Amino acid sequence: MASYGPRLPERLVDAPSQRLYILSLALALQALKLLSFFSSLIEGPSLKLFFKWTFYDVLFLLLLRFMRIPRLTFRWKSSMLQAVMLVMLNWLLFGTYKIGFSSANLVPAMLYDVWMRLRGDYVGMDGYKVSITDLFRGDKHLLGQHTVKLTPISTAKLNPYLEAFCIPENVGHTFVPILFNNSEPSYITYSSAGLHDPNIRSTHNLRKKEILTRLDTHQLVDTGSSDEASSKVLSEDEAFDIEFGEYDDPRLKQSHLSQQKTAMDKYPPLQKTQRIRWIKISKPGTIKLETVQDGKMDVKLRDASVTIVKCPTARFTGPEEEKIRCRGDKDKLYMETFGVPPLKLEWQHDLGGKREVTTVESLNPDPEERAHNIYPSKQITIPLALDLDTLGQHIYSLNSITDGIGNKVELFSVGNRHKPEYTRSIAVLKPAEFAFQGCRAGETVNLLHGHDTSLTINAGYHDERDGPWKLMVQYTPEAAKAKGWTRELISPERRHKFKVEGPGEYRLLGARGNICNGDVLSPEVCRVVEVPQPKVEIEWKKLHECSGDVGVTANLVLHGTPPFRIYYTTSHNKGPETTNSTVIDGSRGEITLQPERSGSYVYNFVSLSDKNYKNIPLSGQVISQTVHPLASAMFSGTSGRGSGRETTVQSCSGDVVEVPVELKGTAPWNLELQVVGPSGTETIQETGIKTDQHSIKIKLPKDIDRDGGTLLVDLISVEDANGCKRTLAVPGVPVKVRRVKPTVKFYAKDGARSVQVLYGEQAHLPLRLTGDGPWVVSWRYNSRAERVRRQRFTSANDVLSVTEAGVYELLEVRDEQCPGTVIVPEHTYIVEHVPVPHVRLALESDGTQARNGSWIRPPVCVSKEDFIDLRLKGGPPFQVMYSATRNKERPENHQFSSIQEIYRLPLQTGKSGRISYDIVAIGDSRYPLDERKALRESQILKWEQQVLARPTAYFKTDTQLSYCLNDAFLPRSEFELSQDGLMILEGKAPFFVDFSIQNMASSEVRNETMKITSHEWQVKFPDYIFTTVGSYIVNINSVRDSSSCEEIVNETGRRQLWVEVAETAMIVPYERRSDVCVGDLLQFQLEGVQPWTITYRFNDKVQKTIQKTPKYTTVANAPGEFSVVSIAHQQAQCQTTISDVRLTVHDIPSARVHHGTRFEESIREGEQAEIVFTLIGEPPFTFTYQRTELAQYARGRKPKVLETHTVAGITSKEHSIFSSAEGTWTVTFIADKWCRYPPAKTDPTIESI
């Protein structure tokens, strides 16, 4: 224990708390150390981690001693022991040792291996666990070294970097470099051999002033050389970024590199003794240095030559305009190339955003020429056969061409990309689809006789560019002798209608557009059937009784489509015809014609109608008949049936009474009657009656004629002109005889025959009657003869009830038997009305009167107060009822009361619309208000007013809408049934509504303005795509309409609509790559609800894995093809087929120096050594090599790195560099087209989604 107290006084923090805090810090430090250890298991051991955690441990021990915490303060020896133990622990965890036989590192290495085997880092694509560290153990991908020892000498080498050169047609020359070591040329002699005949040579001499010591940028001729020729010196990071970085289009990447080149940037840095000079070449040929002089000294020449040709070219031939073809057509494009074979041409095909790049190599019509070192330029035409099976715009463009020398010309550039010779476009259309409209299977088209009909051929799908269409139609008639036809109809539009010429079968044989042969869909056949006209067969049957025919029966057999209606005429005694009709629902019917009067009848069935035809004339269906009905007779006013007496004959004066008789049959008739009186019975014969209406005069007995009484008259028999006599059993007629006459008058109380009543109430005028009731009194109103009325009264003191005002006058009276007399002057009575209340406008200036009598008020806006002044006449207080009708809806009745004659009525402005007001009833103290007693039309006060709606908008329901990720904001089918997302607008159309759509996840707000012409609108924003999962809010910010009223906010508050966007079961890679490398960590984001079932295929083997977290990670542990087949979530439901997650796993590239061996080479000063790098993988390659000092100069330390270079764009498997510097050359980094070694800890090409 230390003799001093703690550094932190205990009055501030007590000793136990200090120990707790310092021990917590120690625990946290060791926990972080463990996390770092587990991370190192993946990345590999590192001395940096060992020194880092050793420093932290020692720092903690020093802090512990400095704080002097009681019970945690140790001696120096103890602290040193603690430090040694922590250092040992750190070495076990982070040391860079390997498995050996010493006990110091055997145990931790074994524990490490056991841990890795049991744990593994991740599950590989083959389904087994794998450690990423194991995949990269050892250094098998970088082998060999080349050691160069220098002996100085002056040398010159033509084209030291083995570039390819060509002469552009638009420039006419190129520059070839020469590398000099320990020399400055003053005179150069070179030879040029012909390309067609190597034996023809020419020699050229260049003096010092003709030898270029530098090239400016404008002198640099960019011929678009090969990838190998375009190599440049880059740092390792720059080379990797260019190879795998931001330039997605390789053509743009190459263009970007070429734009940044200068003369010296193309070559690696030169040594102090080296320099580059250029010679200008204007003609094609094989160039070789013959002599080089430095002053008077000859320079040693390296055996090298370079072949210079004209730059290759390529273009499309044929018409330049866009082609239009049909799906399934075949076509050809011709590409004309020029250059030294074998040529390599690259072009691309763009369709619907997808790009397909194609390369054709070894274009060589005469391969024997290259074998004899002959390099003639050839023109080669390449036919490109096209199978146009996919709809859309096909665009073909040329990318680049490379000749046999290695010269590459980029055709895709800013200046060339839109030139017609480098691009061709073909539009592929879908054939139109035609079928008959309205001719489904089993149905026919009816053709009525004498009428026309037509058939319609409709195109379900069509493209206007394909029109007009030629439709081939075949007609096969039903009749064997009729002539059919096959015609070609021209249809400029999608729907074509043509007239039917007759019954039969119409078949659509084919359709052809301007471009495509159309498809014929079902129904392609339409059958037309001619419906026959209806007809009838009539069988007549006469009805015969007694002495002749009494009628006829027609039995009908009908042919056609029921129901039938048959029309017939009847003519009596050649008089005018009367038309009758009968409906028959079946195919048979019966009509009985039995007239009641005798005579000659003609029946003619004139026309027939059925379901299809109307009024088809009939001929020959006529029958004539003479009818003799049976004789009969009855008293007028009786039914002729039974024995009850149904009428009475009255006699008030005279000794003779007339009894009316009706007769039927053939005139003349003989009638026998019987008269029964109080004193006896008398039989009367009436003969020779010629009319069917006859009155029989009967003489009254004397006693009855004097005193009155009753007689009974009965009919016994009747005989007609044919002698057919029938006994009658009809009711008799009583004859009543009276000798006292009735009277009538108005009763007057106090001598006044007048009364005053309210409108609508009845006035009861008292009568006084004498005689035998009931009485029939005739009276009139205001001396209007045309308005004489008859009324029956049953009481002698009855009353006459009337409602109208005026003078009422009694005219006649008749009791049950006899007419009477009216007593004058008591035959008149006066009725008057109490005045009724009424209403009118107080100020007519409140509006203008329309033709219908309604007053038109000025329009007002909703919720703005308005009123109208009314003037009331009558006896206050007043009660007024009026109706208000909005937009021709059901009227609403309202009522108000007033004790003043002027009343101010508030108008209804709470809702918009056309409001009509009608005063339907008014009451005062004498006329109580009664809504059942409405005013007459002329008395109704009416006025109208237009209430302009203040524009407002709100959603009909606040139901949350649901969409899926990447859906467009368009109405879904289920919304139409529930009316979700329906917006209601009030006001005068059109409306302009401002919306804001807020993404709650990203807080992004998008404003939209929509013009809406209706009052209901389904929310839709076609251009808005739901790009993120979560909630969205659609707000109605403002609304405007065509009126001048201000906007109001709807009281419902439904101006906000929530949209929930859910993700479907989907798997999305974290990285936008289609090619990965062995050892890459592949991570996928799973969208949906856990757990997920992922089905994938690796090297044609299908496997499944179940993931419970939304992140799926696997390791590419072997080369091959990997693709996700499907993904399902929510207990293997909602399976989604995946077609766009495909990865190609590439093996790790390797690099070997001098074929992987340790090679040493000694050169003289001025000479260059060729260091050969063998590259294993898929070109293009990017690799980094370095030169270190010789081991003899290191003197036991690690050799110093003298230079490091990165070369990009290598397309061959071997790459050579030449150097006159001494040192050891090794490769430290290799990357091919897909992968790199050593792998990067963080890949700059990864772009998170």
LINCORGI-V17289 format. One record per helix or strand of 2 or more residues. SS is the DSSP state (h for helix, s for strand). FROM is the first residue (numbers start at 1). TO is the last residue. Records with the same first field share a line. If there is no record, write none. Layout:
SS=FROM-TO / FROM-TO
This chain:
h=15-43 / 47-67 / 76-94 / 103-119 / 132-135 / 208-210 / 217-219 / 236-244 / 250-259 / 264-266 / 368-371 / 420-422 / 464-466 / 702-707 / 785-787 / 844-846 / 937-939 / 973-978 / 1154-1156 / 1191-1194
s=122-124 / 129-130 / 142-143 / 145-150 / 155-158 / 165-167 / 174-181 / 187-193 / 201-207 / 233-234 / 274-281 / 285-294 / 297-298 / 300-301 / 305-310 / 313-317 / 323-326 / 329-340 / 343-351 / 354-363 / 377-388 / 392-402 / 408-410 / 423-429 / 433-437 / 445-448 / 454-461 / 469-477 / 485-491 / 495-499 / 504-512 / 517-520 / 525-531 / 535-545 / 548-559 / 564-572 / 578-584 / 588-593 / 599-609 / 616-617 / 622-627 / 632-635 / 648-651 / 656-664 / 669-677 / 680-689 / 693-699 / 709-719 / 725-727 / 733-737 / 743-746 / 754-758 / 763-770 / 775-781 / 789-793 / 799-802 / 806-814 / 821-822 / 828-834 / 838-841 / 848-849 / 855-856 / 860-861 / 867-873 / 878-886 / 892-898 / 902-906 / 913-923 / 942-948 / 952-955 / 961-964 / 968-969 / 982-986 / 991-999 / 1004-1012 / 1016-1018 / 1021-1025 / 1030-1040 / 1056-1062 / 1066-1069 / 1075-1077 / 1081-1087 / 1092-1098 / 1101-1107 / 1111-1115 / 1120-1129 / 1133-1137 / 1142-1146 / 1150-1153 / 1158-1163 / 1169-1176 / 1181-1188 / 1201-1210 / 1214-1219 / 1223-1231 / 1236-1237
